[in-house]
């Protein structure tokens, strides 16, 4: 049997920031989540992202053996 976890992260676009600011800001947070879940025995099995207005939503799907 498997255990599953979903982690979602939200970032908001800044009107006067450089165009890569979301990628730069999210990279550190996403890496921290990957490290956190790996330490608990989970592995990343899928990702997804969507935007809505000025927000970008990242979804990280993790799986571990129960």
Buried (B, 14 or more C-beta within 10 A) or exposed (E): EEEEEEBEBEBEEEEEEEEEEBEEBBEEEBEEBBEEBEEEEBEBEEEEEEEEEEEBEBEBBBBBEE
